[in-house]
Amino acid sequence: MDHSCLCSARARSVAIALGIVGAGAFLVGLATAPARAWAGLLVGNYFVLSMVMGAALFVALNQVFGSGWASMLKRVPEAMTAYLPIGGGILLLTFLIGGPSLYPWMRPEVVAQNPHLQHKQALLNPTAYIIATLVAFGLWIGYARLMRARSTAQDRDGDIRHTYASRRLSAGFLVLSGLAVVAVSFLWLMSLEPLWTSTMYPGYVYASMLAAAAAGMALLVLQLGQKGILPGVSETHVYELGRLVAATCTLWVYIWFSEYMLIYYTNIPEEAIHFAVRRTGPFAILFILNIVLNWVGPMLMFLTERSRHSADMLRRVCIMVLIGRLLDAALLILPAIETPIRLTYVDVLTPLLFVPIFMSAFWNAFRRSNPVGEHDPYLVEGRGLAVH
Amino acid sequence: MSDAVSPLREPLVAGNKTHSDVTVDIARHVGVRPSWAWWAVFLPAVALTGVGFLAIAQTVTQGIGTWGLNRTVGWGFDITNFVFWIGIGHAGTLISAVLFLFRQRWRTSINRAAEAMTIFAVMCAALFPLIHMGRPWYFYWILPYPNNRGTLWVNFRSPLLWDFVAISTYFTISLTFWYIGMIPDLATLRDRTKSKLGKAIFGALANGWSGSARVWHRYETIYALLALLATPLVVSVHSIVSSDFATSVIPGWHATIFPPYFVCGAIYGGFAMVLGLMLVTRRVMKLEAYITTQHLNWMCKILLLASIIMGGSYGIEFLSAWYSGNKYELFTFMNRALGPYGWSYWTMLSCNVLIPQMLWFSKVRRTPLLMAIPCLSVTVGMWFERFVIIVTSLHRDYLPSSWTMYFPTMIEIEILAGMFGLFLSLFLLFTRVLPVIAIAEIKGVLNYARPGKGEHADDGHDDGTETPRAVYTSPAGRRCLLSALRLKKAPPAMQRYCIAYYPDEHGLLSAARAIRNHGLRIIDCFTPYPVHGLPRMMGLGTSRLVWIGAWAGALGLAGGLVLQVWTSNYDWPVRVGGQPFNSWPIFLPVTFELTVLLAGLMGVGALFASTGMWPGNKPPKLVGVTDDQFALAVALPDASMDETTVTAILHRAGATEIVGGDTLR
């Protein structure tokens, strides 16, 4: 295990170089346009967080619904959650230092002038933000640790009771995580535009997490399978992962369309402003590109039967979806600091900082245990997948 | 899917049922004289339906004034009932299509009845907008067709029109899906029934189904296509129903969460109804072996999940009402909970969120009597949810001088009761004339997770003590085979043939493998359910039928967009709600429905055309392949091998009977 590696030495140095570029862009941004630098950091961090928080949701969903096909791959989403403490730390740091430049409700002079913000202060205040963030991360990290402990303990003793316990744990986590997503989606993201509100927002964030996690997980599985680290990744796994990516992207586009259509239709000024600042200006094309990368593109690429069985195609789709997810995060966050939306090198480059951070967190966690949970009672199904 | 299953899986069919038992257990209820208990429920249900239709007659003749609606509350029981029934109608397609895509095999025991329920519920639902029109005889004005009322087109921006398109599409596709799924079972009934009338009816409906593996192969492709289409369709229908409310600017109605929240609510109410009906059906019709406590357990878990999502959505709505800082929004929600209709809000909350939490206990999820409580409470609660959303948002609007209350009249209550009567009557009739469980699908999952099954795929019966019994057919028998194969004249390659019968799929598969290994050609196989791996062994590639559906869908998409853009932009440009003439997001719902409608219908048409399955086709007479026999038709080579060698191969795989023929010319 120690000799193998997630990617080649060259790829690793490329990743580190990307991280350095990202860090450089952040630091330069901090000096020239601090709000942009913090926003770029939030975009990158939220993108990775949505992926790893979604990975925990997949662990829970697979447990609760007894999905046999994914049993062989379970160590991948488990290891992805290793980024959670790092992401939580960076998020709190972003809030504590960059908060006033990102969140209008953190600026007393703005709040003093706006009765709406004063009304919302019961929720939009630093204490609530920090408590909600700590509770959410406590929940996610606690769940991930407990699941990981059960999973590795089963490797040692093969006790079926670990599976039952994980199932109960997962059911509880799914309920609590739903509540937590409501809270953090309001505080982390929706309050960037504190005067705007949409009841769909938590659902949108939830769907984004699932889509990001599916694409990230599939990409990692393909990579590990190709390197031979995760043996037995078959064409059927590729097919099933592709279905998952397609399904989660479709869920996301459904939520996106429902929200957009209803706001477009009723055209209430204080609601429509949210989309108006995103689909106007020199970067209006991003609004369309978001739908293309996150749904239209993947659907077209999966059109033929052969493409749905092809690992290469799945890899391309996953990369497209992950870029799409990053763009979606940027579209959610960047208009908070400048409208209409505009991209600069700071926003584009800063998220690169997270490439090596996530990769090393993932790999350090993944290599610490068996690549496959040997005594998982569903493994016989996940491993014996015939070509369907 | 491979045969290997986790030791944690439980069998989907309890008891050691054989394929033949499955046929008998389910088909024996069809067409027999009903019991007194059935009449005791059916007659009151019909009477209730009668009462409902009398009330409808009064509404139509005297007008909507017979209802309790007023200027402030323009929607009351009518739309509440409409949304309620449409919601009930969502569980069927969810079970058939969504669970099919998720490969949840336990759906096989409940999908048939749930789909029937869907169709009856949609029928009940569709009646309400119709009678609410005031002049229902002009209902066809809602169809977009060139007319002599000027260039007067329907308003494609109106969610009420979307409703019409969505519900028509949903009804059509659900009915098609139901019928397609039922064809193999209709053939089983056709081959089983003794009565002439039954033979004629089932024979006509079964489209000459022969159980041919070639047909099964295409059939499965189209079934999967329908499932793929029906899944977004079921989501779209209730999303569109929700936009009846959410596209308005009425506090309490305009919320972006409405589409998924309504879909979840629909699944919730529908599942409660399915579970409730199944609890009674399995008991009365003695189907406990097929609808096991494990099935009930799974359905309960879905109910529980939905109840949590519903609770969360109620919470988000309240939170947002406060967070938005919009006084009107907050007032509407406070009025819901604490105003004059507060009792209905708390009924909804306790029935939908509190009581179903008892499903957390595994004891409740495995005891039918206990789980009947959440079933009933959810049915009541989901009705009240729609009442709360509709009436409490309307009765105190922006202008306090127009605040008022809404009380239903006796007529409205009679219509409400009448629709329950209609629904129940139709369901009871269904249990008497059609198989309530998908026979063929159950046979396909019979051995799932059953101990001691699924391992002897390759152990040909090599004892060699029995000698093959070859029965050479008469010319009539030859004609039967030709008709089963849908051939007028035999192609040269199959001048000589024989048919071997096997008692299970393992025998058939090992025979097919042996035949292939000997370089012989399999003409076709005939099985009671689609046997996995058989198409590949017969060398059948991926069916391209799905592309016909895809192109038809593309046509529907283009047609829908062109129709709406042309009428709204050029032929009849009318400014609606300040929107641009060409507003594509608003045209997408109708476009989507037309896409699905065309893709589904053309896909099924292509299946019928390519397999020669047409209503009223003559049934082929291969004995027992719609019950428990697995037949294999082999082409005999000319001289290289004589019949005894071939029959020996077939026999070694466990053939119970071999029927041979010399020339088909």
Boltz contact constraints between the chains, C-beta under 6 A:
constraints:
  - contact:
      token1: [A, 68]
      token2: [B, 6]
      max_distance: 6.0
  - contact:
      token1: [A, 116]
      token2: [B, 325]
      max_distance: 6.0
  - contact:
      token1: [A, 119]
      token2: [B, 325]
      max_distance: 6.0
  - contact:
      token1: [A, 175]
      token2: [B, 308]
      max_distance: 6.0
  - contact:
      token1: [A, 178]
      token2: [B, 312]
      max_distance: 6.0
  - contact:
      token1: [A, 197]
      token2: [B, 320]
      max_distance: 6.0
  - contact:
      token1: [A, 197]
      token2: [B, 323]
      max_distance: 6.0
  - contact:
      token1: [A, 197]
      token2: [B, 324]
      max_distance: 6.0
  - contact:
      token1: [A, 198]
      token2: [B, 256]
      max_distance: 6.0
  - contact:
      token1: [A, 199]
      token2: [B, 255]
      max_distance: 6.0
  - contact:
      token1: [A, 199]
      token2: [B, 256]
      max_distance: 6.0
  - contact:
      token1: [A, 199]
      token2: [B, 257]
      max_distance: 6.0
  - contact:
      token1: [A, 199]
      token2: [B, 316]
      max_distance: 6.0
  - contact:
      token1: [A, 199]
      token2: [B, 320]
      max_distance: 6.0
  - contact:
      token1: [A, 200]
      token2: [B, 256]
      max_distance: 6.0
  - contact:
      token1: [A, 200]
      token2: [B, 257]
      max_distance: 6.0
  - contact:
      token1: [A, 203]
      token2: [B, 260]
      max_distance: 6.0
  - contact:
      token1: [A, 258]
      token2: [B, 259]
      max_distance: 6.0
  - contact:
      token1: [A, 259]
      token2: [B, 256]
      max_distance: 6.0
  - contact:
      token1: [A, 261]
      token2: [B, 585]
      max_distance: 6.0
  - contact:
      token1: [A, 262]
      token2: [B, 246]
      max_distance: 6.0
  - contact:
      token1: [A, 262]
      token2: [B, 256]
      max_distance: 6.0
  - contact:
      token1: [A, 264]
      token2: [B, 585]
      max_distance: 6.0
  - contact:
      token1: [A, 265]
      token2: [B, 247]
      max_distance: 6.0
  - contact:
      token1: [A, 266]
      token2: [B, 249]
      max_distance: 6.0
  - contact:
      token1: [A, 266]
      token2: [B, 254]
      max_distance: 6.0
  - contact:
      token1: [A, 267]
      token2: [B, 578]
      max_distance: 6.0
  - contact:
      token1: [A, 305]
      token2: [B, 542]
      max_distance: 6.0
  - contact:
      token1: [A, 377]
      token2: [B, 6]
      max_distance: 6.0
  - contact:
      token1: [A, 377]
      token2: [B, 7]
      max_distance: 6.0
  - contact:
      token1: [A, 377]
      token2: [B, 8]
      max_distance: 6.0
  - contact:
      token1: [A, 378]
      token2: [B, 6]
      max_distance: 6.0
  - contact:
      token1: [A, 380]
      token2: [B, 4]
      max_distance: 6.0
  - contact:
      token1: [A, 380]
      token2: [B, 6]
      max_distance: 6.0
  - contact:
      token1: [A, 381]
      token2: [B, 6]
      max_distance: 6.0
  - contact:
      token1: [A, 384]
      token2: [B, 2]
      max_distance: 6.0
  - contact:
      token1: [A, 384]
      token2: [B, 4]
      max_distance: 6.0
  - contact:
      token1: [A, 386]
      token2: [B, 2]
      max_distance: 6.0
